[in-house]
Amino acid sequence: MVSPATDRPDAPLVQALPWLKQPLVQALASARSHALLVQGPAGVGQFDLALLLAQAWLCENRQADGSACGDCASCHLFLSHTHPDFLLLLPDALREQLGWALDADVGRDGEPKASKTKPSREIKIDAVRAMLSFSQATSARGRAKVVVVYPAEALNTVAANALLKTLEEPAGLLRFVLASSAPQALLPTIRSRCQPLPLGLPERAASLTWLKQQGVEGAEVLLDAAGGRPQEARDWFEAGLRAAAWQQLPQRVARGEAQALTDWPQPRAIDALQRLCHDLIRRSHGAAPSYFPAEALPTPKLSAPLHSWDEALRRAARHAEHPLNAGLLMESLVAQGQQALRDAMPRRT
């Protein structure tokens, strides 16, 4: 399988996400712990940076800056997802999406096998037990053994406690990279045993250049819509979101047009409404919007009705993956937004 960040399996990830070059070199130079915690917003390359670190530690012919050469036998094994000294702990629900489906999950035709059960979004204890066996075995190539955990907040309680024991007393040259967009959700004892590695938003110019190279139209609008997160902006575009539709969303909600979000996955539709509500509240206080162009938004005078809508959206977001009736829920949320806007706008005399 090919990593989603690249077009071919042997292409260095750092070429696909150039803004990771500096954080990678800094991390390799400053790593003092056997466990690193890559933390920051989602959609900026956390997973890719974790893989780059793992590849560098396993590389048999590192470059002068410590990064992987991409040409040695170890790098080829790593990039083909067959390195015997590398283990990835990943929820089943993300394996296909990230290009790391297990052989048992893929049929002879290369397509994912149908499953009667919904893939788990958690990293379960069975995966950590497999990691314990992996950690106790001798390194196949005589160098480090590396475990990447992504997203680390997906560890359920039992799995997190089992991982903690190995983090406290790693065997031999075992190294860990945990990546998380919600480090506060991790056990404090896990955080305390990892060296933090912050990964912030890339510079806007670099993000826009990359998005345009990916064929994303309306890159400026979609990058703002994604909060400056280039991978998220690309994913939205590939899922069918266009800049014009995003710019039209405020007016369509003001008209109560729930069909504007009919084709969106439920969690993403609610998230889009939350971003719209956030920007409207900012506008009501005289601040610049974060996600929408200013010219696409009305200027509310009152924020209280919008705060009420925000609370309704927060409640809906908690159950976004399992709505009782998705269509009715979106109609209700859009209708509440329409009413909130009416109540927040200045009265005409």
Secondary structure, DSSP 8 states (H G I E B T S, - for coil): ---TT-SSTTS-HHHHSGGGHHHHHHHHHH--SSEEEEES-TTSSHHHHHHHHHHHHH-SS--TTS---S-SHHHHHHHTT--TTEEEE--HHHHHHHT---GGGB-TTSSB---SS---SSB-HHHHHHHHHHHHS--SSSS-EEEEETTGGGB-HHHHHHHHHHHHS--TTEEEEEEES-GGGS-HHHHHTSEEEE-----HHHHHHHHHHTT-TTHHHHHHHTTT-HHHHHHHHHTT--HHHHHHHHHHHHTT-GGGGTTS-HHHHHHHHHHHHHHHHHHHTT---SSS-GGGS---S--HHHHHHHHHHHHHHHTTTS-S-HHHHHHHHHHHHHHHHHHHS----
